[in-house]
């Protein structure tokens, strides 16, 4: 069984020609590309003092491109693919538009909740 990160890459990679990276993209990455990172999640603890076999994760998905319209179009596809996939996921509001001064790239940022098996 694939990990949550592996499934995210499998699902979203085709939207950007496989250019999907954890945390940060490498220097001179082709565009458009996606980055993702875990930004938290809900911790569960039980009276039995055992960890559950499922975990909760909050994952931020970022889409980057030279053009705002392209980043926005891909962000809409990201949300559709994740929500319609077999993953137990929830979009935490709509995406936000962002601009990176250092790279001059336009992007989007959207957080999702996921429940997944511990693997």
Order of alpha helices (4+ residues) and beta strands (2+ residues): alpha-beta-beta-beta-alpha-beta-beta-beta
